[in-house]
Amino acid sequence: MDVTGKFPCDTCDTNCCKEYTIFVNAHDVYRLSVGLGIPPMGFLEMHGAKDFDLGIDVDEGLLDLALKQNDGGCMFLKESGDIFRCTVNEVKPSVCKSYPFQMKAGKLIQMDSKMCPVDWNTEEFEAMMQTHLKNDEREWNFYDELVLEWNSKQLSERPLSLFLKFAMDMVGSEITTD
């Protein structure tokens, strides 16, 4: 709920889904692939690495993974009447679930530069968001370790499709052992 008692997404212009590149980690790719029955390469776009220490080193170059853009927005953003909505809400990427929140010094806060039309009431979302953000942090740390392992094994001569297979196998193994 926002500070006026309304759900902020009800009045949203979905600018975050239109303006941001949606970077994804291995767990995001896994959830989307399984949830939608689509091979990982079916919805990924490759972007030049933002963090050159943690970019995936593959024969296509040093890369980050992101969702494809479609008509000026996330490929999963669809127009319904005069509004836009996410079509993968149940399996959407972790950065989408977290937005517009972040953890800073152990406290839940709204991001400084957010595109939401209203301010969210963080007290009402704090318990839910803290749990999600801790899981989100764990998944990104897992992904960073996968990328470091891939890069350290000098597998960069191989295509991104093999990295995705490696990542999906590792996430699948992690999920079955939890």
C-alpha positions as CSV (number, residue, x, y, z in Angstrom):
1,M,0.0,0.0,0.0
2,D,1.2,3.5,-0.6
3,V,1.0,6.3,2.0
4,T,-2.6,7.1,0.9
5,G,-3.7,3.4,1.4
6,K,-3.9,2.5,-2.3
7,F,-1.8,-0.2,-4.0
8,P,0.9,1.8,-5.9
9,C,0.9,-0.5,-9.0
10,D,-2.8,0.2,-9.6
11,T,-1.8,3.8,-10.7
12,C,1.5,2.8,-12.3
13,D,2.6,3.8,-15.8
14,T,5.0,0.8,-15.8
15,N,7.9,3.2,-16.6
16,C,10.3,0.9,-14.7
17,C,9.4,-1.9,-17.1
18,K,9.9,0.4,-20.1
19,E,13.0,2.3,-19.0
20,Y,15.2,-0.2,-17.3
21,T,17.1,-3.1,-18.8
22,I,16.0,-6.1,-16.8
23,F,19.2,-7.9,-15.9
24,V,18.7,-11.4,-14.7
25,N,20.6,-14.0,-12.7
26,A,20.7,-17.8,-13.1
27,H,17.8,-18.4,-10.7
28,D,15.7,-15.9,-12.7
29,V,16.5,-17.7,-16.0
30,Y,15.7,-21.0,-14.4
31,R,12.3,-19.9,-13.0
32,L,11.3,-18.3,-16.3
33,S,12.5,-21.3,-18.3
34,V,10.7,-23.8,-16.2
35,G,7.6,-21.6,-15.6
36,L,7.1,-20.8,-19.2
37,G,8.5,-23.9,-20.8
38,I,10.9,-21.9,-22.9
39,P,14.6,-22.7,-23.4
40,P,16.8,-20.1,-21.7
41,M,18.1,-18.7,-25.0
42,G,14.5,-18.2,-26.1
43,F,14.1,-15.0,-24.1
44,L,17.6,-13.7,-23.3
45,E,19.4,-10.8,-24.8
46,M,23.1,-10.4,-24.3
47,H,24.5,-7.1,-23.0
48,G,28.0,-5.9,-22.5
49,A,29.1,-6.5,-19.0
50,K,28.4,-3.7,-16.5
51,D,30.9,-5.1,-14.0
52,F,34.0,-6.3,-15.9
53,D,35.1,-8.4,-13.1
54,L,31.9,-10.4,-13.0
55,G,30.8,-10.5,-16.7
56,I,30.3,-13.9,-18.3
57,D,33.4,-14.5,-20.4
58,V,32.1,-16.4,-23.5
59,D,33.0,-16.4,-27.1
60,E,30.4,-13.7,-27.8
61,G,32.4,-11.4,-25.5
62,L,32.1,-10.3,-21.9
63,L,28.4,-10.3,-21.2
64,D,25.6,-9.8,-18.8
65,L,22.2,-11.5,-19.2
66,A,19.0,-9.4,-19.7
67,L,15.5,-9.9,-20.9
68,K,14.7,-8.9,-24.4
69,Q,13.0,-5.6,-25.1
70,N,9.8,-5.5,-27.1
71,D,8.1,-2.3,-28.3
72,G,10.1,-0.1,-25.9
73,G,9.7,-2.2,-22.8
74,C,10.3,-5.6,-21.2
75,M,9.2,-8.4,-23.5
76,F,6.8,-9.6,-20.8
77,L,5.0,-6.3,-20.5
78,K,1.7,-6.4,-22.4
79,E,-0.9,-3.8,-23.0
80,S,-4.4,-4.5,-21.7
81,G,-6.8,-1.8,-22.6
82,D,-5.1,1.5,-21.6
83,I,-2.7,-0.1,-19.0
84,F,0.4,-2.3,-19.2
85,R,0.9,-5.3,-16.9
86,C,3.5,-8.0,-16.4
87,T,2.6,-11.4,-17.9
88,V,5.0,-13.4,-15.9
89,N,4.2,-12.1,-12.4
90,E,4.5,-15.5,-10.7
91,V,8.0,-16.1,-12.1
92,K,9.2,-12.6,-12.8
93,P,12.9,-11.7,-12.2
94,S,14.1,-10.9,-8.7
95,V,14.9,-7.3,-9.6
96,C,11.3,-6.8,-10.6
97,K,10.0,-8.3,-7.4
98,S,12.3,-6.0,-5.3
99,Y,11.6,-2.8,-7.1
100,P,11.5,-0.1,-5.8
101,F,13.1,-1.4,-2.5
102,Q,16.6,-2.1,-1.5
103,M,18.5,-3.1,1.7
104,K,20.9,-0.4,2.9
105,A,22.8,-0.9,6.2
106,G,20.4,-3.7,7.1
107,K,17.3,-1.5,6.7
108,L,14.6,-1.7,4.0
109,I,14.4,1.6,2.1
110,Q,12.9,2.8,-1.2
111,M,15.4,3.4,-3.9
112,D,16.6,7.0,-4.3
113,S,15.7,7.2,-8.0
114,K,12.5,5.3,-8.5
115,M,9.9,5.7,-11.2
116,C,6.8,4.9,-9.0
117,P,4.1,7.5,-9.2
118,V,3.6,7.3,-5.3
119,D,5.6,6.6,-2.2
120,W,5.2,3.1,-0.8
121,N,4.4,2.5,2.9
122,T,7.5,0.5,3.7
123,E,6.2,-0.5,7.1
124,E,3.4,-2.6,5.5
125,F,5.8,-4.3,3.1
126,E,8.9,-4.6,5.4
127,A,8.5,-8.2,6.5
128,M,7.7,-9.5,3.0
129,M,10.4,-7.5,1.3
130,Q,13.1,-8.3,3.8
131,T,12.6,-12.0,3.2
132,H,12.6,-11.5,-0.6
133,L,15.6,-9.2,-0.6
134,K,17.6,-11.7,1.5
135,N,16.8,-14.4,-1.0
136,D,17.5,-12.0,-3.9
137,E,20.9,-11.3,-2.4
138,R,21.6,-15.0,-2.0
139,E,20.6,-15.7,-5.6
140,W,22.9,-12.9,-6.9
141,N,25.8,-14.1,-4.8
142,F,25.2,-17.7,-6.2
143,Y,25.2,-16.2,-9.7
144,D,28.4,-14.3,-9.1
145,E,30.0,-17.5,-7.9
146,L,28.8,-19.3,-11.0
147,V,30.2,-16.6,-13.3
148,L,33.6,-16.6,-11.4
149,E,33.7,-20.4,-11.6
150,W,33.0,-20.4,-15.3
151,N,35.5,-17.7,-16.0
152,S,38.2,-19.3,-13.8
153,K,37.9,-22.6,-15.8
154,Q,38.8,-20.6,-18.9
155,L,35.6,-21.8,-20.6
156,S,35.3,-18.4,-22.4
157,E,36.1,-20.1,-25.7
158,R,32.6,-21.6,-25.5
159,P,29.3,-20.0,-26.5
160,L,26.8,-18.4,-24.1
161,S,24.4,-21.4,-24.7
162,L,26.9,-23.6,-22.8
163,F,27.2,-21.2,-20.0
164,L,23.4,-21.2,-19.7
165,K,23.4,-25.0,-19.6
166,F,26.1,-24.9,-16.9
167,A,24.1,-22.3,-14.9
168,M,20.8,-24.2,-15.3
169,D,22.4,-27.4,-14.2
170,M,24.0,-25.7,-11.1
171,V,20.7,-24.0,-10.1
172,G,18.8,-27.3,-10.7
173,S,21.3,-29.1,-8.4
174,E,21.0,-26.4,-5.8
175,I,17.2,-26.5,-5.8
176,T,17.0,-30.3,-5.5
177,T,19.4,-30.3,-2.5
178,D,17.5,-27.6,-0.6
